[in-house]
């Protein structure tokens, strides 16, 4: 989902996809594409309009986007350090 294959470039989408899967999609079964599509649209509407998010000061995303001013940042800082792995010796 990213240009460089770095999940931190698309962390928001990765988080949303994970929530949709773990809270809804992994627990449901769909008989056909139309049924799955309708349910996914319903889930996304619920996610955006009814489900409050801690990272948005317990507002829904819809409320947070309509809010004037900045929200207090409640998510963790990205703290990534790259470790150099030792080279393997030929056998």
C-alpha positions as CSV (number, residue, x, y, z in Angstrom):
1,X,0.0,0.0,0.0
2,X,3.0,2.3,0.0
3,X,5.6,3.3,-2.6
4,X,8.6,2.0,-0.6
5,X,6.9,-0.9,1.2
6,X,7.2,1.0,4.5
7,X,4.0,0.5,6.6
8,X,4.7,3.8,8.5
9,X,4.1,5.7,5.3
10,X,0.5,4.5,5.3
11,X,-0.1,3.9,9.1
12,X,-3.6,5.4,9.1
13,X,-4.9,3.1,6.4
14,X,-3.1,0.1,8.0
15,X,-4.7,0.9,11.4
16,X,-8.2,1.3,9.9
17,X,-7.9,-1.9,7.9
18,X,-6.8,-3.8,11.0
19,X,-9.7,-2.4,13.1
20,X,-12.2,-3.3,10.4
21,X,-10.9,-6.8,10.1
22,X,-10.5,-7.5,13.8
23,X,-13.8,-5.9,15.0
24,X,-16.1,-6.9,12.2
25,X,-14.9,-8.8,9.1
26,X,-13.1,-11.7,10.8
27,X,-16.3,-12.6,12.6
28,X,-18.8,-12.5,9.7
29,X,-19.5,-14.6,6.7
30,X,-20.8,-13.3,3.3
31,X,-22.5,-15.5,0.7
32,X,-21.7,-13.2,-2.2
33,X,-19.9,-10.0,-3.3
34,X,-23.0,-7.8,-3.1
35,X,-23.7,-8.9,0.5
36,X,-20.1,-8.3,1.5
37,X,-20.0,-4.9,-0.3
38,X,-23.2,-3.7,1.4
39,X,-21.9,-4.8,4.9
40,X,-18.5,-3.2,4.4
41,X,-20.2,0.1,3.4
42,X,-22.3,-0.2,6.6
43,X,-19.3,-0.9,8.7
44,X,-17.4,2.1,7.2
45,X,-20.4,4.4,7.9
46,X,-20.5,3.1,11.5
47,X,-16.7,3.6,11.9
48,X,-16.9,7.2,10.6
49,X,-20.1,8.4,12.2
50,X,-20.9,6.3,15.3
51,X,-17.7,4.9,16.7
52,X,-15.7,7.3,18.9
53,X,-11.9,7.1,18.7
54,X,-9.5,7.7,21.5
55,X,-7.0,9.3,19.1
56,X,-9.8,11.9,18.2
57,X,-10.5,13.0,21.8
58,X,-13.4,10.4,21.8
59,X,-15.0,12.0,18.8
60,X,-16.1,10.1,15.7
61,X,-13.9,10.8,12.6
62,X,-16.8,12.8,11.2
63,X,-17.0,15.0,14.3
64,X,-13.2,15.4,14.4
65,X,-13.1,16.5,10.7
66,X,-15.9,19.0,11.4
67,X,-14.1,20.3,14.5
68,X,-12.4,23.7,14.1
69,X,-8.9,23.8,15.7
70,X,-6.4,21.1,16.5
71,X,-7.1,17.9,18.4
72,X,-4.7,16.9,21.2
73,X,-2.4,14.3,19.8
74,X,-3.0,11.0,21.7
75,X,-1.1,8.5,19.6
76,X,2.4,7.3,20.2
77,X,5.4,8.9,18.6
78,X,7.1,7.0,15.8
79,X,10.3,5.7,17.3
80,X,12.0,3.6,14.7
81,X,15.6,2.7,14.8
82,X,17.1,0.6,12.1
83,X,19.4,-2.1,13.3
84,X,22.2,-3.4,11.1
85,X,22.2,-7.1,10.8
86,X,25.5,-9.0,10.8
87,X,26.5,-10.4,7.5
88,X,26.3,-14.1,7.1
89,X,29.5,-15.9,6.5
90,X,29.5,-18.3,3.5
91,X,29.5,-21.9,4.4
